[in-house]
Each structure stands twice: as structure tokens, then as C-alpha cells.
Amino acid sequence: MSLGNRFRTRKKRRHTRIFFYILLLILAFLLQTSVFPLLPFLSTSPNLLLILCFSFGFYYGPLPGMLYGLSAGLLMDLFYSGPFGFYSLIFVLIGYGNGYFHEFYYEEYIQLPLFLCTLSGLVYHSYIYILRFLIRGKWSIGYYSLHIVLPSIVFSFLLTLLLYRFFFSASRRLEEQTL
């Protein structure tokens, strides 16, 4: 196989990996906004974009986590009202922040990703509470914590347990194909 053919094959596989991550982002967004709110037993839906954003940052590092967070945030900003860039900022920060834990990644080590999921959820909801409610004088932090934050973090935590192995095994397989 010539050098040019190997380069084209590697480039094609890289495009496949990028396409997979974009498709995963869109699928997560559609599930989060279209399917989960219709389930009657869920009082709140897990934040799939947040799970993907912190997972991507944790697995690939700060810069890819930041770029994936920007993509997820822009998707949220395009479909929700409010100032443009509101969700982009928090998703970029979460992807970037979780990227610093990339050095501590071990496949069998699930405690750190679960901790990061919980911490990312708390940061995300604190950001939402402060900039959406507290600034307008709504001081009901107890209600917000108990009825919105806690169920969302619990569902995201449980979903992280299920999606953790899938995301990382799919990423590893795509990387092996690229090399």
C-alpha cells in the first residue's frame, strides 16, 4: 500500500469518527428534547448532552472537550430561547474542565466519571439557577434543588452508568480503525 493510499484511508476513517460523534450529539439532543419529556414517569429528563460533553472532555482532553461542548451548546442555543451563547458557555467550560482529568483515565475506573457527572450536573444547574432565576429575584433554591436538580442528577448518574462503557468502547474502536 502506497503512502498516498494510507493517508487517504486514515483521512476517511477520521471523517467516519467525526461523523459518528456528530451523529451521537444530534441523537442525544433529539432524545433529550423530544423523547424524554414525553415519558410520564420522569419528572425531569437526564441531560444527555452534558453526559456526552463531560465524557468527551474526560476521554480526549481539554481542547476536544471544549469543541464538543461548543457544538452541544450551540445546538441548545439554536433551539431554546434566551441569549445566544448562554448554553454554549457552560458546555464549553464543562468540556474544558473535565478535559483536565484526561490524565487520570483508566477504563476500569468508573468512580471518577461518576463523580465528574455529578459535579458537572451541579455546575450546570448552579449556572442555570444563578443566571435564570436568582438574577430575577427568585429565591426558591430549595424547590429548585429538590424538584429539578436532584432528579436530573440522579437520572444523569444512572444513565452515565449505562452509557459509560458504550461511549468509551465505541471511541476506542473508532481510534483503532483510524490507526
C-alpha positions as protocol buffer text, in pm:
chain_id: "A"
residue {
  index: 1
  type: MET
  ca { x: 0 y: 0 z: 0 }
}
residue {
  index: 2
  type: SER
  ca { x: 147 y: 333 z: -100 }
}
residue {
  index: 3
  type: LEU
  ca { x: 183 y: 628 z: 132 }
}
residue {
  index: 4
  type: GLY
  ca { x: -92 y: 820 z: -52 }
}
residue {
  index: 5
  type: ASN
  ca { x: -342 y: 535 z: -12 }
}
residue {
  index: 6
  type: ARG
  ca { x: -264 y: 501 z: 359 }
}
residue {
  index: 7
  type: PHE
  ca { x: -313 y: 875 z: 403 }
}
residue {
  index: 8
  type: ARG
  ca { x: -649 y: 867 z: 222 }
}
residue {
  index: 9
  type: THR
  ca { x: -762 y: 564 z: 424 }
}
residue {
  index: 10
  type: ARG
  ca { x: -663 y: 730 z: 752 }
}
residue {
  index: 11
  type: LYS
  ca { x: -838 y: 1051 z: 649 }
}
residue {
  index: 12
  type: LYS
  ca { x: -1154 y: 860 z: 556 }
}
residue {
  index: 13
  type: ARG
  ca { x: -1155 y: 683 z: 893 }
}
residue {
  index: 14
  type: ARG
  ca { x: -1104 y: 1012 z: 1070 }
}
residue {
  index: 15
  type: HIS
  ca { x: -1404 y: 1155 z: 886 }
}
residue {
  index: 16
  type: THR
  ca { x: -1604 y: 848 z: 992 }
}
residue {
  index: 17
  type: ARG
  ca { x: -1511 y: 912 z: 1355 }
}
residue {
  index: 18
  type: ILE
  ca { x: -1611 y: 1279 z: 1332 }
}
residue {
  index: 19
  type: PHE
  ca { x: -1938 y: 1182 z: 1162 }
}
residue {
  index: 20
  type: PHE
  ca { x: -2008 y: 931 z: 1442 }
}
residue {
  index: 21
  type: TYR
  ca { x: -1958 y: 1196 z: 1713 }
}
residue {
  index: 22
  type: ILE
  ca { x: -2178 y: 1448 z: 1533 }
}
residue {
  index: 23
  type: LEU
  ca { x: -2447 y: 1184 z: 1486 }
}
residue {
  index: 24
  type: LEU
  ca { x: -2421 y: 1090 z: 1854 }
}
residue {
  index: 25
  type: LEU
  ca { x: -2459 y: 1456 z: 1950 }
}
residue {
  index: 26
  type: ILE
  ca { x: -2770 y: 1501 z: 1735 }
}
residue {
  index: 27
  type: LEU
  ca { x: -2922 y: 1176 z: 1857 }
}
residue {
  index: 28
  type: ALA
  ca { x: -2864 y: 1275 z: 2220 }
}
residue {
  index: 29
  type: PHE
  ca { x: -3019 y: 1615 z: 2157 }
}
residue {
  index: 30
  type: LEU
  ca { x: -3326 y: 1463 z: 1993 }
}
residue {
  index: 31
  type: LEU
  ca { x: -3373 y: 1213 z: 2275 }
}
residue {
  index: 32
  type: GLN
  ca { x: -3325 y: 1479 z: 2540 }
}
residue {
  index: 33
  type: THR
  ca { x: -3566 y: 1729 z: 2388 }
}
residue {
  index: 34
  type: SER
  ca { x: -3822 y: 1510 z: 2213 }
}
residue {
  index: 35
  type: VAL
  ca { x: -3849 y: 1168 z: 2376 }
}
residue {
  index: 36
  type: PHE
  ca { x: -3760 y: 1205 z: 2744 }
}
residue {
  index: 37
  type: PRO
  ca { x: -4009 y: 1488 z: 2815 }
}
residue {
  index: 38
  type: LEU
  ca { x: -4290 y: 1264 z: 2688 }
}
residue {
  index: 39
  type: LEU
  ca { x: -4217 y: 982 z: 2932 }
}
residue {
  index: 40
  type: PRO
  ca { x: -4479 y: 1014 z: 3206 }
}
residue {
  index: 41
  type: PHE
  ca { x: -4271 y: 867 z: 3490 }
}
residue {
  index: 42
  type: LEU
  ca { x: -3987 y: 1118 z: 3450 }
}
residue {
  index: 43
  type: SER
  ca { x: -4037 y: 1443 z: 3637 }
}
residue {
  index: 44
  type: THR
  ca { x: -3721 y: 1572 z: 3469 }
}
residue {
  index: 45
  type: SER
  ca { x: -3504 y: 1433 z: 3195 }
}
residue {
  index: 46
  type: PRO
  ca { x: -3138 y: 1338 z: 3215 }
}
residue {
  index: 47
  type: ASN
  ca { x: -2907 y: 1577 z: 3040 }
}
residue {
  index: 48
  type: LEU
  ca { x: -2757 y: 1360 z: 2766 }
}
residue {
  index: 49
  type: LEU
  ca { x: -2564 y: 1647 z: 2612 }
}
residue {
  index: 50
  type: LEU
  ca { x: -2398 y: 1712 z: 2945 }
}
residue {
  index: 51
  type: ILE
  ca { x: -2306 y: 1344 z: 2976 }
}
residue {
  index: 52
  type: LEU
  ca { x: -2154 y: 1341 z: 2628 }
}
residue {
  index: 53
  type: CYS
  ca { x: -1976 y: 1671 z: 2685 }
}
residue {
  index: 54
  type: PHE
  ca { x: -1805 y: 1566 z: 3007 }
}
residue {
  index: 55
  type: SER
  ca { x: -1731 y: 1218 z: 2866 }
}
residue {
  index: 56
  type: PHE
  ca { x: -1574 y: 1362 z: 2555 }
}
residue {
  index: 57
  type: GLY
  ca { x: -1361 y: 1603 z: 2757 }
}
residue {
  index: 58
  type: PHE
  ca { x: -1263 y: 1330 z: 3002 }
}
residue {
  index: 59
  type: TYR
  ca { x: -1165 y: 1089 z: 2726 }
}
residue {
  index: 60
  type: TYR
  ca { x: -992 y: 1322 z: 2478 }
}
residue {
  index: 61
  type: GLY
  ca { x: -867 y: 1617 z: 2684 }
}
residue {
  index: 62
  type: PRO
  ca { x: -948 y: 1987 z: 2731 }
}
residue {
  index: 63
  type: LEU
  ca { x: -946 y: 2115 z: 2372 }
}
residue {
  index: 64
  type: PRO
  ca { x: -1162 y: 1839 z: 2215 }
}
residue {
  index: 65
  type: GLY
  ca { x: -1392 y: 1859 z: 2520 }
}
residue {
  index: 66
  type: MET
  ca { x: -1423 y: 2232 z: 2471 }
}
residue {
  index: 67
  type: LEU
  ca { x: -1503 y: 2194 z: 2099 }
}
residue {
  index: 68
  type: TYR
  ca { x: -1760 y: 1921 z: 2166 }
}
residue {
  index: 69
  type: GLY
  ca { x: -1908 y: 2138 z: 2441 }
}
residue {
  index: 70
  type: LEU
  ca { x: -1928 y: 2428 z: 2198 }
}
residue {
  index: 71
  type: SER
  ca { x: -2114 y: 2208 z: 1949 }
}
residue {
  index: 72
  type: ALA
  ca { x: -2358 y: 2087 z: 2214 }
}
residue {
  index: 73
  type: GLY
  ca { x: -2406 y: 2440 z: 2347 }
}
residue {
  index: 74
  type: LEU
  ca { x: -2470 y: 2586 z: 2003 }
}
residue {
  index: 75
  type: LEU
  ca { x: -2727 y: 2315 z: 1938 }
}
residue {
  index: 76
  type: MET
  ca { x: -2904 y: 2406 z: 2262 }
}
residue {
  index: 77
  type: ASP
  ca { x: -2879 y: 2779 z: 2189 }
}
residue {
  index: 78
  type: LEU
  ca { x: -3031 y: 2734 z: 1843 }
}
residue {
  index: 79
  type: PHE
  ca { x: -3339 y: 2556 z: 1973 }
}
residue {
  index: 80
  type: TYR
  ca { x: -3404 y: 2732 z: 2304 }
}
residue {
  index: 81
  type: SER
  ca { x: -3489 y: 3092 z: 2374 }
}
residue {
  index: 82
  type: GLY
  ca { x: -3270 y: 3325 z: 2569 }
}
residue {
  index: 83
  type: PRO
  ca { x: -2945 y: 3498 z: 2495 }
}
residue {
  index: 84
  type: PHE
  ca { x: -2743 y: 3326 z: 2226 }
}
residue {
  index: 85
  type: GLY
  ca { x: -2434 y: 3168 z: 2375 }
}
residue {
  index: 86
  type: PHE
  ca { x: -2592 y: 3104 z: 2716 }
}
residue {
  index: 87
  type: TYR
  ca { x: -2567 y: 2724 z: 2691 }
}
residue {
  index: 88
  type: SER
  ca { x: -2251 y: 2736 z: 2479 }
}
residue {
  index: 89
  type: LEU
  ca { x: -2059 y: 2899 z: 2760 }
}
residue {
  index: 90
  type: ILE
  ca { x: -2144 y: 2641 z: 3025 }
}
residue {
  index: 91
  type: PHE
  ca { x: -2093 y: 2343 z: 2793 }
}
residue {
  index: 92
  type: VAL
  ca { x: -1755 y: 2480 z: 2681 }
}
residue {
  index: 93
  type: LEU
  ca { x: -1649 y: 2525 z: 3043 }
}
residue {
  index: 94
  type: ILE
  ca { x: -1766 y: 2177 z: 3141 }
}
residue {
  index: 95
  type: GLY
  ca { x: -1595 y: 2010 z: 2844 }
}
residue {
  index: 96
  type: TYR
  ca { x: -1276 y: 2205 z: 2907 }
}
residue {
  index: 97
  type: GLY
  ca { x: -1278 y: 2146 z: 3283 }
}
residue {
  index: 98
  type: ASN
  ca { x: -1337 y: 1774 z: 3253 }
}
residue {
  index: 99
  type: GLY
  ca { x: -1059 y: 1754 z: 2999 }
}
residue {
  index: 100
  type: TYR
  ca { x: -807 y: 1814 z: 3277 }
}
residue {
  index: 101
  type: PHE
  ca { x: -898 y: 1476 z: 3423 }
}
residue {
  index: 102
  type: HIS
  ca { x: -795 y: 1309 z: 3097 }
}
residue {
  index: 103
  type: GLU
  ca { x: -463 y: 1209 z: 3254 }
}
residue {
  index: 104
  type: PHE
  ca { x: -647 y: 1002 z: 3515 }
}
residue {
  index: 105
  type: TYR
  ca { x: -849 y: 799 z: 3265 }
}
residue {
  index: 106
  type: TYR
  ca { x: -849 y: 423 z: 3319 }
}
residue {
  index: 107
  type: GLU
  ca { x: -1105 y: 204 z: 3151 }
}
residue {
  index: 108
  type: GLU
  ca { x: -1199 y: 9 z: 3462 }
}
residue {
  index: 109
  type: TYR
  ca { x: -1206 y: 316 z: 3687 }
}
residue {
  index: 110
  type: ILE
  ca { x: -1571 y: 426 z: 3696 }
}
residue {
  index: 111
  type: GLN
  ca { x: -1573 y: 628 z: 4020 }
}
residue {
  index: 112
  type: LEU
  ca { x: -1409 y: 935 z: 3865 }
}
residue {
  index: 113
  type: PRO
  ca { x: -1652 y: 957 z: 3569 }
}
residue {
  index: 114
  type: LEU
  ca { x: -1947 y: 923 z: 3806 }
}
residue {
  index: 115
  type: PHE
  ca { x: -1804 y: 1194 z: 4028 }
}
residue {
  index: 116
  type: LEU
  ca { x: -1745 y: 1416 z: 3724 }
}
residue {
  index: 117
  type: CYS
  ca { x: -2102 y: 1353 z: 3608 }
}
residue {
  index: 118
  type: THR
  ca { x: -2237 y: 1467 z: 3944 }
}
residue {
  index: 119
  type: LEU
  ca { x: -2003 y: 1765 z: 3964 }
}
residue {
  index: 120
  type: SER
  ca { x: -2082 y: 1870 z: 3605 }
}
residue {
  index: 121
  type: GLY
  ca { x: -2454 y: 1846 z: 3679 }
}
residue {
  index: 122
  type: LEU
  ca { x: -2415 y: 2062 z: 3988 }
}
residue {
  index: 123
  type: VAL
  ca { x: -2211 y: 2321 z: 3800 }
}
residue {
  index: 124
  type: TYR
  ca { x: -2461 y: 2323 z: 3512 }
}
residue {
  index: 125
  type: HIS
  ca { x: -2765 y: 2363 z: 3738 }
}
residue {
  index: 126
  type: SER
  ca { x: -2594 y: 2626 z: 3954 }
}
residue {
  index: 127
  type: TYR
  ca { x: -2519 y: 2824 z: 3640 }
}
residue {
  index: 128
  type: ILE
  ca { x: -2881 y: 2793 z: 3524 }
}
residue {
  index: 129
  type: TYR
  ca { x: -3016 y: 2885 z: 3868 }
}
residue {
  index: 130
  type: ILE
  ca { x: -2795 y: 3189 z: 3914 }
}
residue {
  index: 131
  type: LEU
  ca { x: -2837 y: 3334 z: 3566 }
}
residue {
  index: 132
  type: ARG
  ca { x: -3201 y: 3240 z: 3502 }
}
residue {
  index: 133
  type: PHE
  ca { x: -3366 y: 3262 z: 3843 }
}
residue {
  index: 134
  type: LEU
  ca { x: -3155 y: 3430 z: 4109 }
}
residue {
  index: 135
  type: ILE
  ca { x: -3089 y: 3741 z: 3899 }
}
residue {
  index: 136
  type: ARG
  ca { x: -3466 y: 3786 z: 3861 }
}
residue {
  index: 137
  type: GLY
  ca { x: -3517 y: 3764 z: 4236 }
}
residue {
  index: 138
  type: LYS
  ca { x: -3650 y: 3408 z: 4253 }
}
residue {
  index: 139
  type: TRP
  ca { x: -3502 y: 3274 z: 4577 }
}
residue {
  index: 140
  type: SER
  ca { x: -3664 y: 2929 z: 4577 }
}
residue {
  index: 141
  type: ILE
  ca { x: -3336 y: 2736 z: 4578 }
}
residue {
  index: 142
  type: GLY
  ca { x: -3485 y: 2459 z: 4794 }
}
residue {
  index: 143
  type: TYR
  ca { x: -3762 y: 2390 z: 4546 }
}
residue {
  index: 144
  type: TYR
  ca { x: -3523 y: 2412 z: 4251 }
}
residue {
  index: 145
  type: SER
  ca { x: -3273 y: 2178 z: 4418 }
}
residue {
  index: 146
  type: LEU
  ca { x: -3528 y: 1921 z: 4526 }
}
residue {
  index: 147
  type: HIS
  ca { x: -3754 y: 1912 z: 4218 }
}
residue {
  index: 148
  type: ILE
  ca { x: -3518 y: 1987 z: 3931 }
}
residue {
  index: 149
  type: VAL
  ca { x: -3152 y: 1942 z: 4026 }
}
residue {
  index: 150
  type: LEU
  ca { x: -3174 y: 1624 z: 4233 }
}
residue {
  index: 151
  type: PRO
  ca { x: -3387 y: 1421 z: 3987 }
}
residue {
  index: 152
  type: SER
  ca { x: -3181 y: 1540 z: 3691 }
}
residue {
  index: 153
  type: ILE
  ca { x: -2851 y: 1449 z: 3858 }
}
residue {
  index: 154
  type: VAL
  ca { x: -2982 y: 1110 z: 3971 }
}
residue {
  index: 155
  type: PHE
  ca { x: -3106 y: 1026 z: 3621 }
}
residue {
  index: 156
  type: SER
  ca { x: -2784 y: 1151 z: 3463 }
}
residue {
  index: 157
  type: PHE
  ca { x: -2583 y: 948 z: 3715 }
}
residue {
  index: 158
  type: LEU
  ca { x: -2776 y: 629 z: 3634 }
}
residue {
  index: 159
  type: LEU
  ca { x: -2754 y: 694 z: 3261 }
}
residue {
  index: 160
  type: THR
  ca { x: -2380 y: 753 z: 3291 }
}
residue {
  index: 161
  type: LEU
  ca { x: -2351 y: 406 z: 3445 }
}
residue {
  index: 162
  type: LEU
  ca { x: -2517 y: 264 z: 3133 }
}
residue {
  index: 163
  type: LEU
  ca { x: -2357 y: 485 z: 2867 }
}
residue {
  index: 164
  type: TYR
  ca { x: -2003 y: 495 z: 3007 }
}
residue {
  index: 165
  type: ARG
  ca { x: -1895 y: 161 z: 2864 }
}
residue {
  index: 166
  type: PHE
  ca { x: -2072 y: 221 z: 2531 }
}
residue {
  index: 167
  type: PHE
  ca { x: -1913 y: 561 z: 2471 }
}
residue {
  index: 168
  type: PHE
  ca { x: -1561 y: 456 z: 2561 }
}
residue {
  index: 169
  type: SER
  ca { x: -1569 y: 122 z: 2378 }
}
residue {
  index: 170
  type: ALA
  ca { x: -1705 y: 293 z: 2065 }
}
residue {
  index: 171
  type: SER
  ca { x: -1438 y: 562 z: 2091 }
}
residue {
  index: 172
  type: ARG
  ca { x: -1166 y: 303 z: 2133 }
}
residue {
  index: 173
  type: ARG
  ca { x: -1289 y: 102 z: 1832 }
}
residue {
  index: 174
  type: LEU
  ca { x: -1301 y: 413 z: 1616 }
}
residue {
  index: 175
  type: GLU
  ca { x: -948 y: 508 z: 1723 }
}
residue {
  index: 176
  type: GLU
  ca { x: -820 y: 158 z: 1645 }
}
residue {
  index: 177
  type: GLN
  ca { x: -969 y: 183 z: 1297 }
}
residue {
  index: 178
  type: THR
  ca { x: -808 y: 522 z: 1248 }
}
residue {
  index: 179
  type: LEU
  ca { x: -461 y: 394 z: 1337 }
}
